[in-house]
């Protein structure tokens, strides 16, 4: 299961349920996908198909929603 946390500007932000315990978020759009760590700071982990402009835009959105993402992560993984 990969719950969608939110959608914004054509991106879907989600996290797979069966990955490592370090808080992170995945993002997809029509151009590609990426994974960002949220700790210790928001930073790019991997990306496929997204140009630097798209990556910067996705990272900015993640930074704006960081608290929401962390709360959703903790809520989701505490139910496992």
C-alpha positions as CSV (number, residue, x, y, z in Angstrom):
1,X,0.0,0.0,0.0
2,X,1.3,3.5,-0.9
3,X,-0.9,6.1,0.7
4,X,-1.1,9.4,-1.1
5,X,-0.3,12.2,1.4
6,X,-1.3,15.0,-1.0
7,X,-1.3,16.2,-4.6
8,X,0.0,19.6,-5.7
9,X,1.0,21.2,-9.1
10,X,0.7,17.9,-10.9
11,X,2.8,15.9,-8.4
12,X,1.6,13.0,-6.2
13,X,3.4,12.8,-2.8
14,X,3.3,9.4,-1.2
15,X,5.3,6.8,0.7
16,X,5.4,3.0,0.2
17,X,4.6,1.0,3.3
18,X,7.4,-1.4,3.0
19,X,10.6,0.7,3.0
20,X,13.2,1.8,5.4
21,X,12.3,3.5,8.7
22,X,14.1,6.8,7.9
23,X,11.4,9.4,7.1
24,X,11.2,10.0,3.4
25,X,8.6,10.9,0.7
26,X,8.2,9.8,-2.9
27,X,7.0,12.1,-5.6
28,X,5.8,11.3,-9.1
29,X,4.5,13.3,-12.1
30,X,4.2,12.8,-15.8
31,X,7.9,13.4,-16.3
32,X,9.4,11.0,-13.7
33,X,9.8,10.4,-10.0
34,X,12.0,11.1,-7.1
35,X,12.6,10.2,-3.4
36,X,13.5,12.8,-0.8
37,X,14.8,12.3,2.7
38,X,13.1,14.4,5.4
39,X,15.7,13.9,8.1
40,X,18.0,15.3,9.1
41,X,17.0,17.8,6.4
42,X,15.0,17.7,3.2
43,X,17.3,16.3,0.6
44,X,17.2,14.4,-2.7
45,X,17.8,10.7,-2.3
46,X,17.2,9.5,-5.9
47,X,15.4,10.6,-9.1
48,X,14.5,9.3,-12.5
49,X,13.4,11.5,-15.4
50,X,13.0,14.8,-13.5
51,X,15.1,17.8,-14.6
52,X,16.7,20.2,-12.0
53,X,13.7,22.6,-12.3
54,X,11.2,19.9,-11.5
55,X,13.3,18.6,-8.6
56,X,13.7,22.0,-7.1
57,X,9.9,22.6,-7.4
58,X,9.1,19.3,-5.7
59,X,11.6,19.9,-2.9
60,X,10.1,23.3,-2.3
61,X,6.6,21.8,-2.0
62,X,8.0,19.1,0.4
63,X,9.6,21.8,2.6
64,X,6.3,23.7,2.7
65,X,4.4,20.5,3.8
66,X,7.2,19.0,5.9
67,X,5.1,18.9,9.2
68,X,2.1,17.4,7.4
69,X,4.3,14.7,5.9
70,X,6.0,13.8,9.1
71,X,2.6,13.6,10.9
72,X,1.2,11.4,8.2
73,X,4.3,9.2,8.3
74,X,4.1,8.7,12.1
75,X,0.3,8.1,11.9
76,X,0.6,5.5,9.1
77,X,3.6,3.6,10.5
78,X,2.2,3.5,14.1
79,X,-0.7,1.5,12.8
80,X,1.5,-1.3,11.5
